[in-house]
Amino acid sequence: MTMNFMKTRARAHGFTLIELLVVIAIIAVLIGLLLPAVQSAREAARRIQCVNNMKQLALAEHNYHDVNNVFTTSQNFSLDSTGQLPIYASSGWRVTILPYIEQQNLWNAYNTNVLVWDPENMNTIIDVSINAYHCPSDAKVAQRYDVGPQFTSVPVFMHFSSYAGNNGVWFNYTRPTPYSAWPTMQIGASGTLGVMFQLSNVGISAITDGTSNTFMLGEWAYGKLSPSDEACWHWWVGYKPGDATFATMYPINPFNKCANSGNAVADSYDLSAGSFHPGGANFAMCDGSVKFMKETINTSPYNPASCQITNIMGGNNAWSWIPQGTAGYAPVGVYQALSTRNGGEVISADQF
């Protein structure tokens, strides 16, 4: 009698197959609920770090302004022997602010008297990865590529950036055709309405739209570039559009909206603001604050088929804005207005 009772109790401690399957299902559901929460928490932390990076860069720009009374230019030039013609494009804004982001030693290693592509500079500053220029959500930006074949027969390893200066609504950037030599850059930025562009000389007094209503810097996602473009654009020492500055002629994250597979898509990846943060991107304003702009911000009419907003014209060598009142003009959106320093637009804080 006693033995039968004990055997019965022993069998009662086991799990049936159905019970085991139920437990596994419950655990799977709990994991399914937990993983998105963990991923969301990680992204929130990465976004905070991204905001901190941009605040550091904006502060560096203001410290530079305190010394020079202007913000940095996207493209520095050296003059010829007569002191008149700008013939050498030396470096971009990220190199200029090195002393202001605790990179004085790296700045000291840079020879400002020669091109950034000069072997003397190639061997000292180019192959350096600077965390302040990397958004943690933009994982690929930390990689390095050999860009040496574009300049020399020896390897030259380049690093990249997740942040760009605000060029304005469009790129008024010209160069000789055929584009044959680095020293023969031409200046075409006289009509640009942003804060950083070729030989820009923009101080706070020139930002008449208000420093809290004007972009200084914006995110652009290096990891969104096509594999063939990863070695070509967003160079941290670069100065050209696609390396140093973004424009608002495409909406935020255009690669999420563009249906075309042609050159316009490549341009939208290279030249536009965007990020891996869900729903938008971070922007540093000219007052030093950092704001998250949603993809849904009001923008000029955009055609996903052509990947163009309707009031932009241009080609490979120059972009131009169709003036208000002319044929083909479309309303300037809030997003475009935030990229102009003196457009005269009236923007309220509840519009972005």
C-alpha positions as a LaTeX table, in Angstrom:
\begin{tabular}{lrrr}
\hline
Residue & $x$ (\AA) & $y$ (\AA) & $z$ (\AA) \\
\hline
Met1 & 0.00 & 0.00 & 0.00 \\
Thr2 & 2.74 & 2.40 & 0.98 \\
Met3 & 4.86 & 1.59 & $-2.09$ \\
Asn4 & 1.99 & 2.28 & $-4.48$ \\
Phe5 & 1.34 & 5.62 & $-2.81$ \\
Met6 & 5.00 & 6.68 & $-3.16$ \\
Lys7 & 5.10 & 5.68 & $-6.82$ \\
Thr8 & 2.04 & 7.81 & $-7.42$ \\
Arg9 & 3.68 & 10.81 & $-5.73$ \\
Ala10 & 6.85 & 10.35 & $-7.78$ \\
Arg11 & 4.94 & 10.37 & $-11.03$ \\
Ala12 & 3.14 & 13.58 & $-9.97$ \\
His13 & 6.41 & 15.57 & $-10.04$ \\
Gly14 & 6.93 & 15.18 & $-13.80$ \\
Phe15 & 5.80 & 17.46 & $-16.70$ \\
Thr16 & 3.56 & 16.22 & $-19.42$ \\
Leu17 & 4.48 & 17.05 & $-23.01$ \\
Ile18 & 1.61 & 19.52 & $-23.24$ \\
Glu19 & 2.75 & 21.33 & $-20.09$ \\
Leu20 & 6.30 & 21.54 & $-21.42$ \\
Leu21 & 5.11 & 23.00 & $-24.72$ \\
Val22 & 3.00 & 25.57 & $-22.88$ \\
Val23 & 6.00 & 26.65 & $-20.77$ \\
Ile24 & 8.18 & 26.97 & $-23.89$ \\
Ala25 & 5.48 & 29.01 & $-25.60$ \\
Ile26 & 5.20 & 31.35 & $-22.61$ \\
Ile27 & 8.97 & 31.82 & $-22.52$ \\
Ala28 & 9.00 & 32.57 & $-26.28$ \\
Val29 & 6.26 & 35.17 & $-25.83$ \\
Leu30 & 8.15 & 36.81 & $-22.97$ \\
Ile31 & 11.35 & 36.92 & $-25.04$ \\
Gly32 & 9.39 & 38.35 & $-27.96$ \\
Leu33 & 8.07 & 41.09 & $-25.70$ \\
Leu34 & 11.43 & 41.74 & $-24.06$ \\
Leu35 & 13.67 & 41.99 & $-27.14$ \\
Pro36 & 11.95 & 45.05 & $-28.70$ \\
Ala37 & 12.11 & 46.77 & $-25.32$ \\
Val38 & 15.85 & 46.04 & $-25.05$ \\
Gln39 & 16.46 & 47.19 & $-28.61$ \\
Ser40 & 14.43 & 50.34 & $-27.97$ \\
Ala41 & 16.46 & 51.08 & $-24.84$ \\
Arg42 & 19.70 & 50.58 & $-26.75$ \\
Glu43 & 18.57 & 52.89 & $-29.54$ \\
Ala44 & 17.51 & 55.50 & $-26.97$ \\
Ala45 & 21.02 & 55.35 & $-25.49$ \\
Arg46 & 22.62 & 55.62 & $-28.94$ \\
Arg47 & 20.40 & 58.58 & $-29.80$ \\
Ile48 & 21.42 & 60.34 & $-26.57$ \\
Gln49 & 25.08 & 59.79 & $-27.45$ \\
Cys50 & 24.42 & 61.17 & $-30.94$ \\
Val51 & 22.83 & 64.28 & $-29.42$ \\
Asn52 & 25.85 & 64.68 & $-27.14$ \\
Asn53 & 28.19 & 64.43 & $-30.15$ \\
Met54 & 26.28 & 67.14 & $-31.98$ \\
Lys55 & 26.23 & 69.39 & $-28.92$ \\
Gln56 & 30.01 & 69.00 & $-28.67$ \\
Leu57 & 30.43 & 69.92 & $-32.35$ \\
Ala58 & 28.05 & 72.88 & $-32.05$ \\
Leu59 & 29.96 & 74.11 & $-28.99$ \\
Ala60 & 33.20 & 73.77 & $-30.94$ \\
Glu61 & 31.73 & 75.89 & $-33.72$ \\
His62 & 30.73 & 78.57 & $-31.21$ \\
Asn63 & 34.18 & 78.53 & $-29.63$ \\
Tyr64 & 35.65 & 78.93 & $-33.11$ \\
His65 & 33.21 & 81.81 & $-33.67$ \\
Asp66 & 34.35 & 83.49 & $-30.44$ \\
Val67 & 37.89 & 83.60 & $-31.84$ \\
Asn68 & 37.15 & 84.35 & $-35.51$ \\
Asn69 & 33.70 & 86.03 & $-35.44$ \\
Val70 & 32.45 & 83.55 & $-38.03$ \\
Phe71 & 31.57 & 79.86 & $-38.15$ \\
Thr72 & 33.83 & 77.52 & $-40.11$ \\
Thr73 & 33.69 & 77.28 & $-43.87$ \\
Ser74 & 33.11 & 73.92 & $-45.51$ \\
Gln75 & 36.00 & 74.45 & $-47.89$ \\
Asn76 & 39.21 & 76.32 & $-47.24$ \\
Phe77 & 41.40 & 77.52 & $-50.07$ \\
Ser78 & 45.02 & 78.58 & $-50.44$ \\
Leu79 & 45.77 & 81.45 & $-52.81$ \\
Asp80 & 48.20 & 81.58 & $-55.70$ \\
Ser81 & 51.41 & 83.63 & $-55.69$ \\
Thr82 & 49.50 & 86.84 & $-56.42$ \\
Gly83 & 47.23 & 86.31 & $-53.44$ \\
Gln84 & 44.13 & 86.48 & $-55.61$ \\
Leu85 & 42.97 & 83.23 & $-57.16$ \\
Pro86 & 41.81 & 80.42 & $-54.86$ \\
Ile87 & 43.51 & 77.42 & $-56.38$ \\
Tyr88 & 44.04 & 74.87 & $-53.61$ \\
Ala89 & 41.23 & 73.31 & $-51.69$ \\
Ser90 & 42.97 & 72.50 & $-48.44$ \\
Ser91 & 40.51 & 70.92 & $-45.98$ \\
Gly92 & 36.97 & 70.85 & $-44.60$ \\
Trp93 & 35.33 & 72.15 & $-41.43$ \\
Arg94 & 35.90 & 69.00 & $-39.36$ \\
Val95 & 39.65 & 69.54 & $-39.66$ \\
Thr96 & 39.31 & 73.21 & $-38.75$ \\
Ile97 & 37.55 & 72.55 & $-35.44$ \\
Leu98 & 40.01 & 69.88 & $-34.24$ \\
Pro99 & 41.53 & 72.21 & $-31.60$ \\
Tyr100 & 38.03 & 72.85 & $-30.25$ \\
Ile101 & 37.12 & 69.18 & $-29.73$ \\
Glu102 & 40.22 & 68.32 & $-27.70$ \\
Gln103 & 42.21 & 67.19 & $-30.75$ \\
Gln104 & 44.98 & 69.80 & $-30.56$ \\
Asn105 & 47.71 & 67.19 & $-31.14$ \\
Leu106 & 46.04 & 66.05 & $-34.34$ \\
Trp107 & 45.69 & 69.65 & $-35.48$ \\
Asn108 & 49.38 & 70.23 & $-34.77$ \\
Ala109 & 50.19 & 67.28 & $-37.03$ \\
Tyr110 & 48.29 & 68.86 & $-39.92$ \\
Asn111 & 50.28 & 71.02 & $-42.34$ \\
Thr112 & 47.90 & 73.80 & $-43.39$ \\
Asn113 & 50.32 & 75.05 & $-46.05$ \\
Val114 & 49.68 & 72.12 & $-48.35$ \\
Leu115 & 46.67 & 70.17 & $-49.56$ \\
Val116 & 45.07 & 67.75 & $-47.16$ \\
Trp117 & 45.89 & 65.12 & $-49.81$ \\
Asp118 & 49.58 & 65.94 & $-49.70$ \\
Pro119 & 51.61 & 62.88 & $-48.60$ \\
Glu120 & 52.72 & 64.79 & $-45.53$ \\
Asn121 & 49.12 & 65.00 & $-44.34$ \\
Met122 & 48.10 & 61.62 & $-45.67$ \\
Asn123 & 50.68 & 60.03 & $-43.43$ \\
Thr124 & 49.61 & 61.89 & $-40.30$ \\
Ile125 & 45.95 & 62.83 & $-39.95$ \\
Ile126 & 43.79 & 61.05 & $-42.52$ \\
Asp127 & 43.91 & 57.57 & $-41.02$ \\
Val128 & 42.41 & 58.69 & $-37.71$ \\
Ser129 & 39.00 & 57.72 & $-36.36$ \\
Ile130 & 37.30 & 60.42 & $-34.26$ \\
Asn131 & 34.35 & 59.24 & $-32.17$ \\
Ala132 & 32.80 & 62.71 & $-32.02$ \\
Tyr133 & 32.09 & 62.41 & $-35.76$ \\
His134 & 30.36 & 59.02 & $-35.44$ \\
Cys135 & 26.70 & 58.43 & $-34.59$ \\
Pro136 & 26.50 & 55.15 & $-32.61$ \\
Ser137 & 23.43 & 54.12 & $-34.62$ \\
Asp138 & 25.41 & 54.54 & $-37.86$ \\
Ala139 & 27.48 & 51.39 & $-37.33$ \\
Lys140 & 29.34 & 51.38 & $-40.66$ \\
Val141 & 30.77 & 54.87 & $-40.16$ \\
Ala142 & 33.55 & 53.48 & $-37.95$ \\
Gln143 & 35.09 & 51.45 & $-40.79$ \\
Arg144 & 38.05 & 52.54 & $-42.89$ \\
Tyr145 & 38.64 & 52.32 & $-46.64$ \\
Asp146 & 41.69 & 52.52 & $-48.84$ \\
Val147 & 41.13 & 55.60 & $-51.02$ \\
Gly148 & 44.75 & 55.68 & $-52.16$ \\
Pro149 & 44.02 & 54.76 & $-55.81$ \\
Gln150 & 42.34 & 58.18 & $-56.18$ \\
Phe151 & 45.61 & 59.96 & $-55.34$ \\
Thr152 & 48.62 & 57.69 & $-55.21$ \\
Ser153 & 49.86 & 54.15 & $-55.70$ \\
Val154 & 50.27 & 53.54 & $-51.96$ \\
Pro155 & 47.37 & 52.75 & $-49.59$ \\
Val156 & 45.64 & 55.72 & $-47.95$ \\
Phe157 & 43.08 & 54.74 & $-45.36$ \\
Met158 & 40.13 & 57.10 & $-44.89$ \\
His159 & 37.63 & 57.45 & $-42.04$ \\
Phe160 & 34.15 & 58.94 & $-42.29$ \\
Ser161 & 31.54 & 61.08 & $-40.57$ \\
Ser162 & 27.86 & 60.89 & $-39.62$ \\
Tyr163 & 27.50 & 64.68 & $-39.42$ \\
Ala164 & 27.56 & 67.44 & $-42.02$ \\
Gly165 & 27.35 & 71.23 & $-42.14$ \\
Asn166 & 24.25 & 73.04 & $-43.37$ \\
Asn167 & 24.92 & 74.23 & $-46.91$ \\
Gly168 & 21.38 & 75.55 & $-47.42$ \\
Val169 & 18.58 & 74.54 & $-49.74$ \\
Trp170 & 20.78 & 73.62 & $-52.68$ \\
Phe171 & 24.42 & 73.27 & $-53.71$ \\
Asn172 & 25.63 & 76.16 & $-55.82$ \\
Tyr173 & 28.92 & 74.41 & $-56.44$ \\
Thr174 & 30.76 & 74.66 & $-59.73$ \\
Arg175 & 33.87 & 73.05 & $-61.12$ \\
Pro176 & 35.67 & 72.97 & $-64.46$ \\
Thr177 & 34.45 & 70.63 & $-67.17$ \\
Pro178 & 36.15 & 68.29 & $-67.74$ \\
Tyr179 & 37.04 & 68.05 & $-64.06$ \\
Ser180 & 40.70 & 67.20 & $-64.47$ \\
Ala181 & 42.75 & 68.32 & $-61.48$ \\
Trp182 & 42.26 & 68.90 & $-57.75$ \\
Pro183 & 44.00 & 72.32 & $-57.68$ \\
Thr184 & 41.57 & 73.89 & $-60.19$ \\
Met185 & 38.45 & 74.12 & $-58.02$ \\
Gln186 & 36.18 & 77.03 & $-58.80$ \\
Ile187 & 34.01 & 78.95 & $-56.37$ \\
Gly188 & 30.27 & 78.92 & $-56.93$ \\
Ala189 & 28.77 & 79.63 & $-53.52$ \\
Ser190 & 27.78 & 83.28 & $-53.76$ \\
Gly191 & 24.07 & 82.48 & $-53.77$ \\
Thr192 & 24.08 & 79.78 & $-51.12$ \\
Leu193 & 21.79 & 80.57 & $-48.20$ \\
Gly194 & 23.12 & 78.16 & $-45.59$ \\
Val195 & 25.78 & 78.50 & $-42.91$ \\
Met196 & 28.68 & 76.41 & $-44.28$ \\
Phe197 & 29.75 & 76.36 & $-47.90$ \\
Gln198 & 32.77 & 77.13 & $-50.09$ \\
Leu199 & 34.63 & 80.09 & $-48.56$ \\
Ser200 & 31.64 & 80.91 & $-46.37$ \\
Asn201 & 32.09 & 83.79 & $-43.97$ \\
Val202 & 28.92 & 83.52 & $-41.90$ \\
Gly203 & 28.77 & 84.96 & $-38.41$ \\
Ile204 & 25.86 & 85.08 & $-35.98$ \\
Ser205 & 24.96 & 88.60 & $-37.15$ \\
Ala206 & 24.35 & 87.21 & $-40.66$ \\
Ile207 & 21.76 & 84.70 & $-39.39$ \\
Thr208 & 18.81 & 87.07 & $-39.51$ \\
Asp209 & 16.23 & 84.27 & $-39.50$ \\
Gly210 & 17.27 & 83.55 & $-35.90$ \\
Thr211 & 19.87 & 81.15 & $-34.56$ \\
Ser212 & 17.22 & 78.89 & $-33.00$ \\
Asn213 & 15.48 & 78.62 & $-36.40$ \\
Thr214 & 18.55 & 77.85 & $-38.53$ \\
Phe215 & 20.40 & 74.58 & $-38.93$ \\
Met216 & 24.13 & 74.54 & $-38.29$ \\
Leu217 & 24.76 & 70.80 & $-38.56$ \\
Gly218 & 22.72 & 67.76 & $-39.47$ \\
Glu219 & 22.99 & 64.00 & $-39.41$ \\
Trp220 & 23.53 & 62.05 & $-42.57$ \\
Ala221 & 23.70 & 58.29 & $-42.54$ \\
Tyr222 & 26.97 & 56.98 & $-43.93$ \\
Gly223 & 25.62 & 53.44 & $-43.60$ \\
Lys224 & 22.89 & 54.24 & $-46.13$ \\
Leu225 & 25.39 & 54.71 & $-48.94$ \\
Ser226 & 25.55 & 52.07 & $-51.62$ \\
Pro227 & 28.57 & 49.72 & $-51.47$ \\
Ser228 & 30.09 & 51.45 & $-54.49$ \\
Asp229 & 29.83 & 54.85 & $-52.76$ \\
Glu230 & 31.13 & 53.87 & $-49.32$ \\
Ala231 & 34.73 & 54.73 & $-50.19$ \\
Cys232 & 33.81 & 57.90 & $-52.10$ \\
Trp233 & 31.70 & 60.09 & $-49.81$ \\
His234 & 31.40 & 61.43 & $-46.25$ \\
Trp235 & 35.20 & 61.63 & $-45.83$ \\
Trp236 & 35.94 & 63.18 & $-42.45$ \\
Val237 & 38.61 & 65.50 & $-43.87$ \\
Gly238 & 36.55 & 66.25 & $-47.01$ \\
Tyr239 & 35.22 & 69.62 & $-48.13$ \\
Lys240 & 33.01 & 68.95 & $-51.15$ \\
Pro241 & 29.22 & 68.54 & $-51.07$ \\
Gly242 & 28.76 & 64.91 & $-50.14$ \\
Asp243 & 31.77 & 65.08 & $-47.85$ \\
Ala244 & 31.32 & 68.21 & $-45.73$ \\
Thr245 & 27.77 & 69.50 & $-46.20$ \\
Phe246 & 24.17 & 68.48 & $-46.74$ \\
Ala247 & 21.38 & 70.39 & $-48.46$ \\
Thr248 & 17.61 & 70.34 & $-48.01$ \\
Met249 & 16.72 & 69.91 & $-51.68$ \\
Tyr250 & 15.73 & 66.37 & $-50.70$ \\
Pro251 & 13.57 & 65.66 & $-47.63$ \\
Ile252 & 14.90 & 64.01 & $-44.48$ \\
Asn253 & 15.71 & 60.33 & $-45.08$ \\
Pro254 & 14.92 & 60.51 & $-48.82$ \\
Phe255 & 16.16 & 56.94 & $-49.21$ \\
Asn256 & 12.99 & 55.89 & $-47.37$ \\
Lys257 & 10.81 & 57.64 & $-49.95$ \\
Cys258 & 12.61 & 57.54 & $-53.29$ \\
Ala259 & 11.36 & 54.92 & $-55.76$ \\
Asn260 & 13.81 & 55.75 & $-58.57$ \\
Ser261 & 16.96 & 53.69 & $-59.05$ \\
Gly262 & 18.94 & 56.24 & $-61.06$ \\
Asn263 & 21.48 & 58.93 & $-60.22$ \\
Ala264 & 18.98 & 60.94 & $-58.22$ \\
Val265 & 18.92 & 58.16 & $-55.67$ \\
Ala266 & 22.69 & 58.27 & $-55.30$ \\
Asp267 & 22.52 & 62.05 & $-54.89$ \\
Ser268 & 19.84 & 61.76 & $-52.24$ \\
Tyr269 & 21.99 & 59.33 & $-50.25$ \\
Asp270 & 25.16 & 61.41 & $-50.58$ \\
Leu271 & 23.82 & 64.92 & $-50.13$ \\
Ser272 & 20.87 & 64.75 & $-47.75$ \\
Ala273 & 20.24 & 64.66 & $-44.03$ \\
Gly274 & 19.13 & 61.36 & $-42.59$ \\
Ser275 & 19.84 & 58.82 & $-39.89$ \\
Phe276 & 19.20 & 55.36 & $-38.50$ \\
His277 & 17.08 & 56.82 & $-35.70$ \\
Pro278 & 13.44 & 55.86 & $-36.29$ \\
Gly279 & 11.36 & 58.59 & $-37.86$ \\
Gly280 & 13.84 & 61.39 & $-38.46$ \\
Ala281 & 17.28 & 62.82 & $-37.66$ \\
Asn282 & 19.07 & 65.10 & $-35.21$ \\
Phe283 & 20.06 & 68.64 & $-36.15$ \\
Ala284 & 22.23 & 71.14 & $-34.28$ \\
Met285 & 20.83 & 74.65 & $-34.52$ \\
Cys286 & 22.96 & 77.79 & $-34.70$ \\
Asp287 & 22.14 & 78.61 & $-31.07$ \\
Gly288 & 23.89 & 75.39 & $-30.01$ \\
Ser289 & 20.75 & 73.39 & $-29.24$ \\
Val290 & 20.08 & 69.97 & $-30.80$ \\
Lys291 & 16.61 & 69.09 & $-32.05$ \\
Phe292 & 15.13 & 65.94 & $-33.54$ \\
Met293 & 13.35 & 66.65 & $-36.83$ \\
Lys294 & 10.71 & 64.17 & $-37.92$ \\
Glu295 & 10.49 & 62.84 & $-41.45$ \\
Thr296 & 6.96 & 64.24 & $-41.51$ \\
Ile297 & 8.15 & 67.86 & $-41.22$ \\
Asn298 & 6.57 & 70.10 & $-43.85$ \\
Thr299 & 8.78 & 70.15 & $-46.95$ \\
Ser300 & 8.65 & 71.34 & $-50.55$ \\
Pro301 & 6.57 & 69.06 & $-52.80$ \\
Tyr302 & 8.55 & 65.91 & $-53.43$ \\
Asn303 & 8.19 & 63.47 & $-56.29$ \\
Pro304 & 9.29 & 59.96 & $-55.22$ \\
Ala305 & 9.42 & 58.83 & $-58.85$ \\
Ser306 & 12.05 & 61.40 & $-59.84$ \\
Cys307 & 13.50 & 61.79 & $-56.34$ \\
Gln308 & 13.36 & 65.56 & $-56.72$ \\
Ile309 & 11.50 & 68.42 & $-55.09$ \\
Thr310 & 9.73 & 70.44 & $-57.73$ \\
Asn311 & 11.59 & 73.74 & $-57.34$ \\
Ile312 & 15.11 & 72.45 & $-57.92$ \\
Met313 & 16.95 & 72.51 & $-61.21$ \\
Gly314 & 20.51 & 71.49 & $-61.96$ \\
Gly315 & 23.02 & 69.00 & $-63.23$ \\
Asn316 & 26.23 & 67.35 & $-62.12$ \\
Asn317 & 28.20 & 70.57 & $-61.81$ \\
Ala318 & 25.70 & 73.02 & $-60.29$ \\
Trp319 & 22.35 & 73.17 & $-58.54$ \\
Ser320 & 20.10 & 76.20 & $-58.55$ \\
Trp321 & 16.87 & 77.23 & $-56.86$ \\
Ile322 & 13.98 & 78.46 & $-58.98$ \\
Pro323 & 13.18 & 81.94 & $-57.59$ \\
Gln324 & 9.73 & 82.64 & $-56.19$ \\
Gly325 & 7.35 & 83.94 & $-58.81$ \\
Thr326 & 8.95 & 82.20 & $-61.78$ \\
Ala327 & 7.52 & 79.28 & $-63.71$ \\
Gly328 & 7.90 & 76.01 & $-61.89$ \\
Tyr329 & 8.16 & 77.59 & $-58.46$ \\
Ala330 & 6.83 & 75.53 & $-55.57$ \\
Pro331 & 6.31 & 76.67 & $-51.96$ \\
Val332 & 9.31 & 76.48 & $-49.66$ \\
Gly333 & 8.63 & 74.00 & $-46.88$ \\
Val334 & 9.46 & 74.45 & $-43.21$ \\
Tyr335 & 12.37 & 72.06 & $-43.63$ \\
Gln336 & 13.89 & 74.18 & $-46.42$ \\
Ala337 & 13.24 & 77.38 & $-44.44$ \\
Leu338 & 15.19 & 76.02 & $-41.47$ \\
Ser339 & 18.24 & 75.61 & $-43.70$ \\
Thr340 & 18.35 & 79.28 & $-44.79$ \\
Arg341 & 20.04 & 81.87 & $-42.60$ \\
Asn342 & 18.38 & 84.95 & $-44.12$ \\
Gly343 & 15.37 & 83.76 & $-46.12$ \\
Gly344 & 12.96 & 85.92 & $-44.15$ \\
Glu345 & 10.58 & 83.02 & $-43.44$ \\
Val346 & 8.47 & 83.20 & $-40.30$ \\
Ile347 & 8.61 & 79.87 & $-38.47$ \\
Ser348 & 7.01 & 79.05 & $-35.15$ \\
Ala349 & 8.33 & 76.41 & $-32.78$ \\
Asp350 & 5.24 & 74.23 & $-33.21$ \\
Gln351 & 6.05 & 73.74 & $-36.90$ \\
Phe352 & 9.01 & 71.46 & $-36.20$ \\
\hline
\end{tabular}
